[in-house]
Amino acid sequence: MPTYRLKTARLDDEDTGSLIDNALGEVEAAVAGLIGATLDQDYTATIVQLLSGKNAASGYAGLDANGLMDSDIGLDPAVANGTASGVKELGVAGETLAFGDSVYLKASDGRWWKTSGASATSILRIAMCLAAGGAGDSVGILDVGYIAKTGWTWADAGPLFLSETSGLLTQTAPSGAGKFVRIVGHAKSTTIVYFNPDNCWVETVA
């Protein structure tokens, strides 16, 4: 009868490591039973350092006083005008774009175009443009996060929708037949937006 061995990845935190060891033991027994093998308890262990150091405030490996790990995405809500903080990527403009334009990704050409709350494109993937550029230019794209722009005058904490004016946001939901209401974020201040588009929308009928 063959001997079954399992290599494990262990954390350097005692409590977490014990939990993982217990779970792996159950997995070992189940797998060994399925393949008709003898379970070798002295399996080889591969030590992987996933968490490092103890935090004096939290007393937990790898976590700071706020419960965040080094690998967590950090969002800066106090972004300066003309900048953004969050999940970003590089895209290609489908038309002339400016910083702060709301844009959607067109599947047919893989480029970013200005949104409109009066168009069915409102239901597609939505983002914010982070640089001025013309058609075919590479531009930064904000998927989720904070963005600040001089000239915005939002009511604090109010929801934001796609405007019927191309590329703009509004705090007034589109109305009238055939319009698309989709919350894409909220105002943090008069000039800062937390952009996080909802995956749901409503098409108006009147």
PyRosetta script that sets phi, psi and omega in degrees:
from pyrosetta import init, pose_from_sequence

init()
pose = pose_from_sequence("MPTYRLKTARLDDEDTGSLIDNALGEVEAAVAGLIGATLDQDYTATIVQLLSGKNAASGYAGLDANGLMDSDIGLDPAVANGTASGVKELGVAGETLAFGDSVYLKASDGRWWKTSGASATSILRIAMCLAAGGAGDSVGILDVGYIAKTGWTWADAGPLFLSETSGLLTQTAPSGAGKFVRIVGHAKSTTIVYFNPDNCWVETVA")
pose.set_psi(1, 132.7)
pose.set_omega(1, -177.9)
pose.set_phi(2, -69.9)
pose.set_psi(2, 157.0)
pose.set_omega(2, 176.2)
pose.set_phi(3, -100.7)
pose.set_psi(3, 130.8)
pose.set_omega(3, -178.5)
pose.set_phi(4, -95.6)
pose.set_psi(4, 128.4)
pose.set_omega(4, 177.8)
pose.set_phi(5, -123.9)
pose.set_psi(5, 142.5)
pose.set_omega(5, 179.1)
pose.set_phi(6, -125.2)
pose.set_psi(6, 127.0)
pose.set_omega(6, 174.2)
pose.set_phi(7, -88.3)
pose.set_psi(7, 135.2)
pose.set_omega(7, -176.1)
pose.set_phi(8, -116.6)
pose.set_psi(8, 153.5)
pose.set_omega(8, 171.2)
pose.set_phi(9, -107.0)
pose.set_psi(9, 122.9)
pose.set_omega(9, -175.8)
pose.set_phi(10, -115.6)
pose.set_psi(10, 149.6)
pose.set_omega(10, 176.0)
pose.set_phi(11, -90.7)
pose.set_psi(11, 158.1)
pose.set_omega(11, 180.0)
pose.set_phi(12, -89.6)
pose.set_psi(12, 12.7)
pose.set_omega(12, 173.6)
pose.set_phi(13, -101.0)
pose.set_psi(13, 128.4)
pose.set_omega(13, -171.7)
pose.set_phi(14, -61.2)
pose.set_psi(14, -47.8)
pose.set_omega(14, -177.6)
pose.set_phi(15, -64.0)
pose.set_psi(15, -46.4)
pose.set_omega(15, -179.3)
pose.set_phi(16, -64.9)
pose.set_psi(16, -41.3)
pose.set_omega(16, 179.5)
pose.set_phi(17, -61.4)
pose.set_psi(17, -38.6)
pose.set_omega(17, 179.2)
pose.set_phi(18, -64.9)
pose.set_psi(18, -40.5)
pose.set_omega(18, 178.6)
pose.set_phi(19, -62.5)
pose.set_psi(19, -42.9)
pose.set_omega(19, -179.4)
pose.set_phi(20, -67.5)
pose.set_psi(20, -41.0)
pose.set_omega(20, 178.0)
pose.set_phi(21, -58.2)
pose.set_psi(21, -44.0)
pose.set_omega(21, -179.7)
pose.set_phi(22, -63.0)
pose.set_psi(22, -43.4)
pose.set_omega(22, -179.9)
pose.set_phi(23, -65.1)
pose.set_psi(23, -41.1)
pose.set_omega(23, 179.5)
pose.set_phi(24, -65.6)
pose.set_psi(24, -34.8)
pose.set_omega(24, 178.2)
pose.set_phi(25, -61.6)
pose.set_psi(25, -40.9)
pose.set_omega(25, 178.5)
pose.set_phi(26, -66.8)
pose.set_psi(26, -40.0)
pose.set_omega(26, 178.4)
pose.set_phi(27, -63.9)
pose.set_psi(27, -43.3)
pose.set_omega(27, 178.8)
pose.set_phi(28, -56.2)
pose.set_psi(28, -48.5)
pose.set_omega(28, -176.8)
pose.set_phi(29, -62.5)
pose.set_psi(29, -41.1)
pose.set_omega(29, -178.8)
pose.set_phi(30, -66.4)
pose.set_psi(30, -44.8)
pose.set_omega(30, -178.7)
pose.set_phi(31, -66.9)
pose.set_psi(31, -42.7)
pose.set_omega(31, -179.9)
pose.set_phi(32, -60.1)
pose.set_psi(32, -39.7)
pose.set_omega(32, 179.1)
pose.set_phi(33, -65.7)
pose.set_psi(33, -37.3)
pose.set_omega(33, -178.4)
pose.set_phi(34, -68.4)
pose.set_psi(34, -37.4)
pose.set_omega(34, -175.6)
pose.set_phi(35, -97.5)
pose.set_psi(35, 2.6)
pose.set_omega(35, 177.4)
pose.set_phi(36, 67.7)
pose.set_psi(36, 35.9)
pose.set_omega(36, -178.6)
pose.set_phi(37, -107.2)
pose.set_psi(37, 161.7)
pose.set_omega(37, 175.2)
pose.set_phi(38, -87.2)
pose.set_psi(38, 130.2)
pose.set_omega(38, -178.5)
pose.set_phi(39, -78.4)
pose.set_psi(39, 120.2)
pose.set_omega(39, 178.1)
pose.set_phi(40, -96.4)
pose.set_psi(40, 107.6)
pose.set_omega(40, -176.0)
pose.set_phi(41, -67.9)
pose.set_psi(41, -22.4)
pose.set_omega(41, -179.3)
pose.set_phi(42, -90.3)
pose.set_psi(42, 53.4)
pose.set_omega(42, -178.4)
pose.set_phi(43, -73.1)
pose.set_psi(43, 158.9)
pose.set_omega(43, 179.9)
pose.set_phi(44, -74.9)
pose.set_psi(44, 136.0)
pose.set_omega(44, -179.7)
pose.set_phi(45, -111.2)
pose.set_psi(45, 131.3)
pose.set_omega(45, 174.3)
pose.set_phi(46, -105.6)
pose.set_psi(46, 115.5)
pose.set_omega(46, -175.7)
pose.set_phi(47, -86.5)
pose.set_psi(47, 122.0)
pose.set_omega(47, 178.4)
pose.set_phi(48, -118.7)
pose.set_psi(48, 119.1)
pose.set_omega(48, -178.6)
pose.set_phi(49, -81.2)
pose.set_psi(49, 98.9)
pose.set_omega(49, -179.1)
pose.set_phi(50, -97.1)
pose.set_psi(50, -29.9)
pose.set_omega(50, 177.5)
pose.set_phi(51, -123.0)
pose.set_psi(51, 142.6)
pose.set_omega(51, -177.4)
pose.set_phi(52, -133.7)
pose.set_psi(52, 136.6)
pose.set_omega(52, 172.7)
pose.set_phi(53, 76.7)
pose.set_psi(53, 153.7)
pose.set_omega(53, 175.5)
pose.set_phi(54, -102.4)
pose.set_psi(54, 135.9)
pose.set_omega(54, 176.5)
pose.set_phi(55, -92.3)
pose.set_psi(55, 128.0)
pose.set_omega(55, -174.8)
pose.set_phi(56, -62.8)
pose.set_psi(56, -33.1)
pose.set_omega(56, -176.8)
pose.set_phi(57, -77.7)
pose.set_psi(57, -40.7)
pose.set_omega(57, -175.4)
pose.set_phi(58, -96.3)
pose.set_psi(58, -24.5)
pose.set_omega(58, -178.1)
pose.set_phi(59, 68.0)
pose.set_psi(59, 22.2)
pose.set_omega(59, -178.2)
pose.set_phi(60, -131.5)
pose.set_psi(60, 138.8)
pose.set_omega(60, -174.4)
pose.set_phi(61, -61.2)
pose.set_psi(61, 130.4)
pose.set_omega(61, 171.2)
pose.set_phi(62, 77.7)
pose.set_psi(62, -2.1)
pose.set_omega(62, -178.3)
pose.set_phi(63, -109.4)
pose.set_psi(63, 142.2)
pose.set_omega(63, 176.0)
pose.set_phi(64, -90.1)
pose.set_psi(64, -174.0)
pose.set_omega(64, -175.5)
pose.set_phi(65, -63.4)
pose.set_psi(65, -20.0)
pose.set_omega(65, -179.7)
pose.set_phi(66, -96.4)
pose.set_psi(66, 5.4)
pose.set_omega(66, 179.5)
pose.set_phi(67, 77.9)
pose.set_psi(67, 20.6)
pose.set_omega(67, -179.8)
pose.set_phi(68, -103.9)
pose.set_psi(68, 145.3)
pose.set_omega(68, 175.6)
pose.set_phi(69, -98.5)
pose.set_psi(69, 162.8)
pose.set_omega(69, -179.4)
pose.set_phi(70, -58.8)
pose.set_psi(70, -29.1)
pose.set_omega(70, -175.4)
pose.set_phi(71, -85.5)
pose.set_psi(71, -7.1)
pose.set_omega(71, -179.7)
pose.set_phi(72, -65.1)
pose.set_psi(72, 145.5)
pose.set_omega(72, 177.0)
pose.set_phi(73, -72.9)
pose.set_psi(73, 125.7)
pose.set_omega(73, 179.7)
pose.set_phi(74, -96.6)
pose.set_psi(74, 129.0)
pose.set_omega(74, 176.9)
pose.set_phi(75, -110.0)
pose.set_psi(75, 130.7)
pose.set_omega(75, 178.7)
pose.set_phi(76, -102.9)
pose.set_psi(76, 105.6)
pose.set_omega(76, -178.1)
pose.set_phi(77, -73.0)
pose.set_psi(77, -11.5)
pose.set_omega(77, -178.8)
pose.set_phi(78, -101.4)
pose.set_psi(78, 48.3)
pose.set_omega(78, -178.0)
pose.set_phi(79, -69.4)
pose.set_psi(79, 146.8)
pose.set_omega(79, 178.4)
pose.set_phi(80, -80.0)
pose.set_psi(80, 155.2)
pose.set_omega(80, 178.8)
pose.set_phi(81, -56.1)
pose.set_psi(81, 134.9)
pose.set_omega(81, -179.9)
pose.set_phi(82, 85.8)
pose.set_psi(82, 10.3)
pose.set_omega(82, 179.6)
pose.set_phi(83, -132.9)
pose.set_psi(83, 172.1)
pose.set_omega(83, 179.3)
pose.set_phi(84, -147.5)
pose.set_psi(84, 156.4)
pose.set_omega(84, 178.1)
pose.set_phi(85, -136.0)
pose.set_psi(85, 126.0)
pose.set_omega(85, 179.9)
pose.set_phi(86, 154.7)
pose.set_psi(86, -151.4)
pose.set_omega(86, 179.5)
pose.set_phi(87, -87.9)
pose.set_psi(87, 117.8)
pose.set_omega(87, -174.5)
pose.set_phi(88, -124.8)
pose.set_psi(88, 162.6)
pose.set_omega(88, 174.2)
pose.set_phi(89, -152.5)
pose.set_psi(89, 171.6)
pose.set_omega(89, 177.8)
pose.set_phi(90, -102.9)
pose.set_psi(90, 129.9)
pose.set_omega(90, -179.9)
pose.set_phi(91, -129.0)
pose.set_psi(91, -176.5)
pose.set_omega(91, 179.3)
pose.set_phi(92, -122.5)
pose.set_psi(92, 129.2)
pose.set_omega(92, -179.3)
pose.set_phi(93, -72.6)
pose.set_psi(93, 138.0)
pose.set_omega(93, 175.8)
pose.set_phi(94, -92.1)
pose.set_psi(94, -16.1)
pose.set_omega(94, 179.7)
pose.set_phi(95, -154.8)
pose.set_psi(95, -178.2)
pose.set_omega(95, 178.7)
pose.set_phi(96, -67.3)
pose.set_psi(96, 123.2)
pose.set_omega(96, -177.6)
pose.set_phi(97, -124.0)
pose.set_psi(97, 157.8)
pose.set_omega(97, 176.8)
pose.set_phi(98, -129.0)
pose.set_psi(98, 161.0)
pose.set_omega(98, 176.3)
pose.set_phi(99, -56.5)
pose.set_psi(99, 132.2)
pose.set_omega(99, 178.1)
pose.set_phi(100, 90.3)
pose.set_psi(100, -2.2)
pose.set_omega(100, 175.6)
pose.set_phi(101, -70.4)
pose.set_psi(101, 139.7)
pose.set_omega(101, 171.6)
pose.set_phi(102, -85.3)
pose.set_psi(102, 135.0)
pose.set_omega(102, -172.9)
pose.set_phi(103, -135.2)
pose.set_psi(103, 158.9)
pose.set_omega(103, 174.8)
pose.set_phi(104, -126.1)
pose.set_psi(104, 155.5)
pose.set_omega(104, -179.2)
pose.set_phi(105, -94.1)
pose.set_psi(105, 118.8)
pose.set_omega(105, 179.7)
pose.set_phi(106, -87.3)
pose.set_psi(106, 122.4)
pose.set_omega(106, -174.7)
pose.set_phi(107, -65.2)
pose.set_psi(107, -33.1)
pose.set_omega(107, -173.5)
pose.set_phi(108, -67.7)
pose.set_psi(108, -27.7)
pose.set_omega(108, -179.5)
pose.set_phi(109, -127.8)
pose.set_psi(109, -4.6)
pose.set_omega(109, 178.9)
pose.set_phi(110, 68.3)
pose.set_psi(110, 22.2)
pose.set_omega(110, -179.2)
pose.set_phi(111, -113.6)
pose.set_psi(111, 163.6)
pose.set_omega(111, -178.1)
pose.set_phi(112, -98.3)
pose.set_psi(112, 130.2)
pose.set_omega(112, -177.8)
pose.set_phi(113, -127.0)
pose.set_psi(113, 157.5)
pose.set_omega(113, -179.4)
pose.set_phi(114, -65.4)
pose.set_psi(114, 141.0)
pose.set_omega(114, 178.8)
pose.set_phi(115, -82.2)
pose.set_psi(115, 167.9)
pose.set_omega(115, 171.9)
pose.set_phi(116, -155.4)
pose.set_psi(116, 129.2)
pose.set_omega(116, 178.4)
pose.set_phi(117, -68.4)
pose.set_psi(117, -6.8)
pose.set_omega(117, 178.7)
pose.set_phi(118, -98.8)
pose.set_psi(118, 6.0)
pose.set_omega(118, -176.2)
pose.set_phi(119, -123.5)
pose.set_psi(119, 148.6)
pose.set_omega(119, 177.7)
pose.set_phi(120, -65.7)
pose.set_psi(120, -12.1)
pose.set_omega(120, 175.3)
pose.set_phi(121, -64.3)
pose.set_psi(121, -14.2)
pose.set_omega(121, 179.1)
pose.set_phi(122, -61.1)
pose.set_psi(122, -22.4)
pose.set_omega(122, -175.9)
pose.set_phi(123, -90.1)
pose.set_psi(123, -2.1)
pose.set_omega(123, -178.3)
pose.set_phi(124, -84.6)
pose.set_psi(124, -172.0)
pose.set_omega(124, 178.9)
pose.set_phi(125, -69.6)
pose.set_psi(125, 125.1)
pose.set_omega(125, -174.3)
pose.set_phi(126, -112.3)
pose.set_psi(126, 144.5)
pose.set_omega(126, 177.9)
pose.set_phi(127, -151.4)
pose.set_psi(127, -176.6)
pose.set_omega(127, 177.0)
pose.set_phi(128, -121.2)
pose.set_psi(128, 138.1)
pose.set_omega(128, 179.4)
pose.set_phi(129, -80.7)
pose.set_psi(129, 138.8)
pose.set_omega(129, -175.9)
pose.set_phi(130, -112.3)
pose.set_psi(130, 5.4)
pose.set_omega(130, 179.8)
pose.set_phi(131, -158.2)
pose.set_psi(131, 150.3)
pose.set_omega(131, 175.7)
pose.set_phi(132, -75.4)
pose.set_psi(132, 142.4)
pose.set_omega(132, 179.2)
pose.set_phi(133, -171.8)
pose.set_psi(133, 160.3)
pose.set_omega(133, 177.7)
pose.set_phi(134, -100.7)
pose.set_psi(134, 177.7)
pose.set_omega(134, -179.4)
pose.set_phi(135, -55.8)
pose.set_psi(135, 127.5)
pose.set_omega(135, 179.9)
pose.set_phi(136, 91.9)
pose.set_psi(136, -9.3)
pose.set_omega(136, 179.9)
pose.set_phi(137, -80.0)
pose.set_psi(137, 151.2)
pose.set_omega(137, 173.1)
pose.set_phi(138, -78.7)
pose.set_psi(138, 133.6)
pose.set_omega(138, 179.9)
pose.set_phi(139, -137.0)
pose.set_psi(139, 149.4)
pose.set_omega(139, 174.9)
pose.set_phi(140, -74.8)
pose.set_psi(140, 144.7)
pose.set_omega(140, -178.3)
pose.set_phi(141, -128.6)
pose.set_psi(141, 132.6)
pose.set_omega(141, 175.8)
pose.set_phi(142, -101.2)
pose.set_psi(142, 117.1)
pose.set_omega(142, 178.9)
pose.set_phi(143, -83.2)
pose.set_psi(143, -46.7)
pose.set_omega(143, 179.5)
pose.set_phi(144, -148.7)
pose.set_psi(144, 136.9)
pose.set_omega(144, 175.6)
pose.set_phi(145, 148.0)
pose.set_psi(145, -165.2)
pose.set_omega(145, -178.8)
pose.set_phi(146, -98.5)
pose.set_psi(146, 140.7)
pose.set_omega(146, 177.6)
pose.set_phi(147, -142.3)
pose.set_psi(147, 138.5)
pose.set_omega(147, -177.4)
pose.set_phi(148, -125.4)
pose.set_psi(148, 139.5)
pose.set_omega(148, -178.5)
pose.set_phi(149, -144.9)
pose.set_psi(149, 128.7)
pose.set_omega(149, 175.1)
pose.set_phi(150, -62.6)
pose.set_psi(150, 135.5)
pose.set_omega(150, 179.7)
pose.set_phi(151, 105.5)
pose.set_psi(151, -21.3)
pose.set_omega(151, 174.1)
pose.set_phi(152, -71.9)
pose.set_psi(152, 142.2)
pose.set_omega(152, -179.9)
pose.set_phi(153, -136.2)
pose.set_psi(153, 61.9)
pose.set_omega(153, -176.1)
pose.set_phi(154, -77.8)
pose.set_psi(154, 153.5)
pose.set_omega(154, 168.9)
pose.set_phi(155, -80.9)
pose.set_psi(155, 124.6)
pose.set_omega(155, -174.8)
pose.set_phi(156, -52.0)
pose.set_psi(156, 135.9)
pose.set_omega(156, 174.6)
pose.set_phi(157, 70.6)
pose.set_psi(157, -0.2)
pose.set_omega(157, -179.7)
pose.set_phi(158, -74.8)
pose.set_psi(158, 148.5)
pose.set_omega(158, 177.7)
pose.set_phi(159, -70.2)
pose.set_psi(159, 152.7)
pose.set_omega(159, -179.6)
pose.set_phi(160, -118.3)
pose.set_psi(160, 140.2)
pose.set_omega(160, 179.6)
pose.set_phi(161, -121.9)
pose.set_psi(161, 166.8)
pose.set_omega(161, 172.3)
pose.set_phi(162, -75.8)
pose.set_psi(162, 126.4)
pose.set_omega(162, 179.9)
pose.set_phi(163, -74.6)
pose.set_psi(163, 157.7)
pose.set_omega(163, 173.4)
pose.set_phi(164, -73.9)
pose.set_psi(164, -14.0)
pose.set_omega(164, 174.0)
pose.set_phi(165, -86.4)
pose.set_psi(165, 124.8)
pose.set_omega(165, -172.6)
pose.set_phi(166, -52.2)
pose.set_psi(166, 130.1)
pose.set_omega(166, 173.0)
pose.set_phi(167, 82.3)
pose.set_psi(167, -0.2)
pose.set_omega(167, -176.1)
pose.set_phi(168, -110.9)
pose.set_psi(168, 159.5)
pose.set_omega(168, 172.4)
pose.set_phi(169, -106.4)
pose.set_psi(169, 162.4)
pose.set_omega(169, 179.4)
pose.set_phi(170, -150.1)
pose.set_psi(170, 156.4)
pose.set_omega(170, 174.4)
pose.set_phi(171, -100.7)
pose.set_psi(171, 10.0)
pose.set_omega(171, 175.0)
pose.set_phi(172, -111.9)
pose.set_psi(172, 117.6)
pose.set_omega(172, -178.0)
pose.set_phi(173, -63.3)
pose.set_psi(173, 135.9)
pose.set_omega(173, 177.2)
pose.set_phi(174, -57.1)
pose.set_psi(174, 145.3)
pose.set_omega(174, 180.0)
pose.set_phi(175, -135.9)
pose.set_psi(175, 164.2)
pose.set_omega(175, -176.5)
pose.set_phi(176, 99.4)
pose.set_psi(176, 158.4)
pose.set_omega(176, -175.8)
pose.set_phi(177, -61.7)
pose.set_psi(177, 140.0)
pose.set_omega(177, 174.4)
pose.set_phi(178, 76.3)
pose.set_psi(178, 17.1)
pose.set_omega(178, 177.1)
pose.set_phi(179, -99.5)
pose.set_psi(179, 160.8)
pose.set_omega(179, -176.2)
pose.set_phi(180, -119.8)
pose.set_psi(180, 121.1)
pose.set_omega(180, -179.6)
pose.set_phi(181, -102.8)
pose.set_psi(181, 116.6)
pose.set_omega(181, -178.6)
pose.set_phi(182, -144.4)
pose.set_psi(182, 119.2)
pose.set_omega(182, 176.8)
pose.set_phi(183, -75.0)
pose.set_psi(183, 126.0)
pose.set_omega(183, -177.4)
pose.set_phi(184, -114.0)
pose.set_psi(184, 1.8)
pose.set_omega(184, 179.4)
pose.set_phi(185, 161.8)
pose.set_psi(185, -169.1)
pose.set_omega(185, 179.0)
pose.set_phi(186, -140.4)
pose.set_psi(186, 151.5)
pose.set_omega(186, 176.7)
pose.set_phi(187, -79.4)
pose.set_psi(187, 128.7)
pose.set_omega(187, 174.8)
pose.set_phi(188, -88.1)
pose.set_psi(188, -34.6)
pose.set_omega(188, 177.3)
pose.set_phi(189, -150.8)
pose.set_psi(189, -172.4)
pose.set_omega(189, -179.1)
pose.set_phi(190, -65.4)
pose.set_psi(190, -24.4)
pose.set_omega(190, -177.1)
pose.set_phi(191, -123.1)
pose.set_psi(191, 1.0)
pose.set_omega(191, -178.2)
pose.set_phi(192, -119.6)
pose.set_psi(192, 134.0)
pose.set_omega(192, 179.9)
pose.set_phi(193, -118.1)
pose.set_psi(193, 135.4)
pose.set_omega(193, 166.6)
pose.set_phi(194, -93.7)
pose.set_psi(194, 108.4)
pose.set_omega(194, -175.4)
pose.set_phi(195, -93.2)
pose.set_psi(195, 119.7)
pose.set_omega(195, -179.1)
pose.set_phi(196, -158.0)
pose.set_psi(196, 78.7)
pose.set_omega(196, -171.2)
pose.set_phi(197, -60.9)
pose.set_psi(197, 133.8)
pose.set_omega(197, 176.9)
pose.set_phi(198, -70.3)
pose.set_psi(198, 146.4)
pose.set_omega(198, 177.6)
pose.set_phi(199, -85.0)
pose.set_psi(199, 0.3)
pose.set_omega(199, 177.9)
pose.set_phi(200, -112.3)
pose.set_psi(200, 154.8)
pose.set_omega(200, 178.0)
pose.set_phi(201, -150.6)
pose.set_psi(201, 167.8)
pose.set_omega(201, 178.2)
pose.set_phi(202, -128.4)
pose.set_psi(202, 130.2)
pose.set_omega(202, 173.5)
pose.set_phi(203, -96.7)
pose.set_psi(203, 122.4)
pose.set_omega(203, -176.9)
pose.set_phi(204, -76.2)
pose.set_psi(204, 152.4)
pose.set_omega(204, -179.8)
pose.set_phi(205, -116.4)
pose.set_psi(205, -8.7)
pose.set_omega(205, 179.0)
pose.set_phi(206, -156.2)
pose.dump_pdb("model.pdb")
